[in-house]
Amino acid sequence: MGKPVIKWDGKHLHKELKSLPPGRYTLEVIQDTTPLTREERRGILQALSELDAGEGRSLSEVISEIRGRSARS
């Protein structure tokens, strides 16, 4: 079961909370993130297009590169 996300008005108990099984729970506030800039959005779309075109690297290649950088630091 994924973590339910609710927007609470500070007064009313949401159905998402009522549907949870009995038990102990912790709650934390999710800070709103800033929207992506046009440049960030363009970069993500370009990267996705490159992956769709088969121009990406495998996970094992990326992990090897990260480990190699860590060893040199």
C-alpha positions as CSV (number, residue, x, y, z in Angstrom):
1,M,0.0,0.0,0.0
2,G,1.4,3.4,-1.0
3,K,1.6,6.3,1.3
4,P,-1.7,8.3,1.1
5,V,-1.3,12.0,0.4
6,I,-4.0,14.3,1.7
7,K,-4.6,18.0,1.8
8,W,-6.0,18.9,5.2
9,D,-7.9,22.0,6.1
10,G,-7.1,21.6,9.8
11,K,-10.6,20.8,10.8
12,H,-12.2,17.8,9.0
13,L,-11.0,14.2,9.0
14,H,-10.5,13.1,5.4
15,K,-11.8,9.8,4.0
16,E,-8.2,8.8,3.3
17,L,-7.5,8.7,7.0
18,K,-10.8,7.0,7.9
19,S,-9.9,4.2,5.4
20,L,-6.6,3.3,7.1
21,P,-6.5,0.2,9.3
22,P,-6.2,0.7,13.0
23,G,-2.6,1.3,14.2
24,R,-0.1,4.0,14.9
25,Y,0.9,6.5,12.1
26,T,3.2,9.4,11.6
27,L,2.3,12.4,9.5
28,E,4.7,14.9,7.9
29,V,4.1,18.0,5.9
30,I,5.1,17.8,2.2
31,Q,6.7,21.1,1.2
32,D,5.5,22.3,-2.1
33,T,8.3,22.2,-4.7
34,T,9.1,25.0,-7.1
35,P,8.0,24.5,-10.6
36,L,10.6,23.5,-13.2
37,T,12.1,26.3,-15.3
38,R,11.6,26.2,-19.1
39,E,15.2,25.1,-19.4
40,E,14.8,22.2,-16.9
41,R,11.6,21.1,-18.6
42,R,13.3,21.2,-22.1
43,G,16.3,19.2,-20.7
44,I,14.0,16.5,-19.3
45,L,12.1,16.3,-22.5
46,Q,15.3,16.1,-24.5
47,A,16.6,13.3,-22.3
48,L,13.4,11.3,-22.6
49,S,13.6,11.7,-26.4
50,E,17.2,10.4,-26.4
51,L,16.2,7.4,-24.2
52,D,13.3,6.6,-26.6
53,A,15.8,6.7,-29.5
54,G,18.0,4.2,-27.7
55,E,20.7,6.7,-26.9
56,G,20.7,6.1,-23.1
57,R,23.1,4.1,-21.0
58,S,22.2,1.0,-18.9
59,L,21.8,1.2,-15.2
60,S,24.9,-0.9,-14.7
61,E,27.0,1.6,-16.8
62,V,25.7,4.5,-14.8
63,I,26.5,2.7,-11.5
64,S,30.0,1.8,-12.7
65,E,30.6,5.5,-13.6
66,I,29.4,6.7,-10.2
67,R,31.5,4.2,-8.3
68,G,34.5,5.1,-10.4
69,R,34.1,8.8,-9.6
70,S,33.7,7.9,-5.9
71,A,36.9,5.9,-5.9
72,R,38.8,8.8,-7.3
73,S,37.5,11.3,-4.7
